[in-house]
Amino acid sequence: MDWLDTLEERVREAAAEIERLREENVSLSARLAELEEQLQSAQAEGDSEGWEEERQAIRQRVEKLASSLESLLED
């Protein structure tokens, strides 16, 4: 039943990776919210160009992680 042991190990590894990605997703979402708040403050002061670029980069990273999580859950 060596194949079953291998399968169990792969499932455990996948579950651990999903958990890690979920935690990272939560962290990045919180960071995104923080940066969006800073962006709103900066826009009020007229300095939004730099924040907008960082916001977009973070948003793309969060969306990529969410997509990775979804594809892991579909398999």
N, C-alpha and C positions, 0 to 999 in steps of 0.2 A: 504494500500500500504506500510505496514511496511517492507515487504520483499524488496521492491524497495529502501527504505531508507537504509536498511542494505547493500544492494548491492552497492549503491552509496558510502557509507562510506568505504567499503572494497576496492573499486576501487581507491578512494582518498588516502587511506593508502598505497596501492600498488604503486601508482604513486609517492607518497612521498618517499617511500623506494627505488624505482628505481632511483629517482633523487639523493638521498643520496649516493647510491652505485656508480652512475656515477661520482659524485664529488670525492668520495673516490678513485675510479679507476684512475681518472685524477691525483690526488695527489700522489697515489702510482706509477703511471707510471713516473711522474716527479722525484720522489725519486729514482726509479729504474735507470733512465737515469743518475742521479747524481752519484749513486753508481757505475754504470758501468764505468763512466768517472774516478772515483777515483780508480776503479779496474785497469783500463788501466795504470794509473799513478803508482800504486803500483806494477804492473807487471814489469814495466820498472825498478823499484827499487828492484824487487825480493821478494816482500812481498805480495803475492796474496792469500795464503791459507785462511786466515781469511775473506778477502773480498769475495772470491768465495762462501764461506758458506753463508754469509749474502746476497749476490746477489741471490743465489738459493732460500733462504727462502723468499725473497721479490718477486721474480719471481713467486713462487708457490702461494703466497698470491694474487698477481695481477691476475693470471690465475684463481684462485678460485672465485674471485670477478667477473671477466668477465663471468665465467660460470654461476654464480648466476644471473647476469644480463640477460644473454641469456635465462635462464630457466624462469625468470619472464616475459620476453617479449613474450615467446612462449605460455604462459598460457593465 
